[in-house]
Amino acid sequence: MILSALLGAATGSGTVLSAVSVAGVELGQTEFTLIGALIILMLLTCSGFFSSSEIAMFSLSPYQIDAMVEDGKPGARAIKALKSDPHRLLVTILVGNNLVNITMSSVSTTIVGFYFNASTAVLVSSLGITSMVLLFGESAPKSYAVDNTETWARTVARPLRFVGRLLWPLVTLFYYLTRLVNRLTPGSASLESSYVTREEIQNMINTGEREGILDEEERRMIQRTLRFENTVTKEVMTPRLDVEAIPGEMTVEEAIKECMSSGHARLPVYNGSLDDVAGVFDIRELNHDSDYERAADLEVTEVVSPTLRVPESKNIDELLVEMRENRLEMVIVVDEFGATEGIVTIEDIVEEIVGEILVGDEEHPIETVDDTEVLARGEVNIDEVNTVLDIDLPEGEEFETIAGFIFSRAGRLVEQGETFEYENVTLHAEQVEDTRIQKVRVTVDRPAADGGGPTDEES
C-alpha cells in the first residue's frame, strides 16, 4: 500500500509536495521521504541477498554439495535440491534481483521528484541508486559470498526455495522463455554441466604449484594419476630386448644363480624361445619348500608359477585389478600375433603413479640438467619428458618412447651424435648402442621474457 502510494505520489513534473495521503493518513513530506528511504534500504538488502546467493550457489561444486549432505549439515539438502535444476535456480535469482532493483529505482525517482524537476530527478536517482547497488548490492555481498561460500550457501538455500515458490508464475514464465532463447544462442549447455573437466583439474594442479600449495613432485604424481586410466600395457612394459629370462631346461639351482646374477627375485621361464613362456620362477617361493635340496635338482619348469598373457593394448588400470585378483606379480605381454612383446610387473604399474622406483645403483631415467634441458633414457615415455619440461611432444600409434619419437622423425637408424628438431625442442642422440638409442638430451628453446624495448641511451 505504501509502495503504491510512493509510485503514484508525484502529481506533476517539478511539483513539490507538502503532504501525501497514505491509507487515509496524512503524511508530511519528511515522513514520506523517511518511509521511502526505509523501503530503499530494505530493497537494497534484498539486492545484496540475491547477488551473494548467485555467487555462493554457483561456486559450489557437486562434490562439495555431496560432502555436505553426507555430513548432514543444515541447508545441504536444500542446496542439492536447488542445484538439481541450475537453470531454474538462476532464473529465480535473476527475477528476484531485477524486481528488487527496478522497484528500488522507481521508489528513488519518486522521492527525488519531490525536490527536483523530472529530468533532474531521473539523473540524480539513477546515479545514486547505481552507486548504492554497486557498493552494497553487488560488490560487498559478492565479496562476502566468495569468502564464505559454503556457510552462506547453506544460509540462503531455504529462503531461495521460498522465493521460488512465491514468484512461481514469473519464474516459470521466464524459465521457458530463456530456454527458448538459449536454443537460438550457443554456450547454454555449460550451465547444466556437472563436475569439473580434466582440463580444469590440470589448470588447478599447475596453479597449485605456482602458488606453492603443491611441490613439483606432487604435481607430477597427480598428473601421472590422471593419465593412469588412459595408459596401455605397451607403454609400461619392459620390452622383449631387455627381458632377462631362464630357459626351461635349467635346474632350480641354476635358475637361482641366474636370478642372483641378474639382480631380480623372479624371472620368466621359457621353452625354446620367449614366445613360449612356461611361467614365472620366484626365488622367494622356494623359502617355504622344506625339501629344498631335492628341489634344487629339479628342472625349473616343475616349480614355476603360472602367469597371464595380456595384449599390449590392455589398459593398465584393468590389468592391475586382474593381477591383484589372481595374485600375480608378473604377466607376459603379447602382440596381435601372440608373440611375446615384453613383461609387466606390479612395480611397473605402480611406477606410473609414484614415479621410478630405483634399486641399488640404478640410474634415474630422467636426469634434469636445468629448467630447459634433461638427459633421458631412450625407453622413457614421451609423457614423462613432456611433464618434466612442460612441452608437448606428440605420441604416435607406433611409438610411446623418446627413442621411438626420434626414429619416427628420422625414418631410419640413428647414429650417435645426431640432432633432430621439433618446433622449439632439440633432441640429441647422446648414446647409441647396437642401433638402440640409449640416452637422449632434450633441450627446449624458451622465448626470453619481454623486458621492454631499449631506452633512448641504449638505442
Secondary structure, DSSP 8 states (H G I E B T S, - for coil): -HHHHHHT---STT---SEEEETTEEEEHHHHHHHHHHHHHHHHHHHHHHHHHHHHHHHS-HHHHHHHHHHT-TTHHHHHHHHTSHHHHHHHHHHHHHHHHHHHHHHHHHHHTTTS-HHHHHHHHHHHHHHHIIIIIIIHHHHHHHHTHHHHHHHHHHHHHHHHHHTHHHHHHHHHHHHHHHHHSTTGGGGG--S--HHHHHHHHHHHHHTTSS-HHHHHHHHHHHHHTT-BHHHHSEEGGG---EETTSBHHHHHHHHHHHT-SEEEEESSSTTSEEEEEEHHHHTT-TTHHHHHTSBGGGS-B---EEETTSBHHHHHHHHHHTT-SEEEEE-TTS-EEEEEEHHHHHHHHH-----TT---SEEEEETTEEEEETTSBHHHHHHHHT-----BTTB-BHHHHHHHHHSS---TT-EEEETTEEEEEEEEETTEEEEEEEEE-----------TTT-
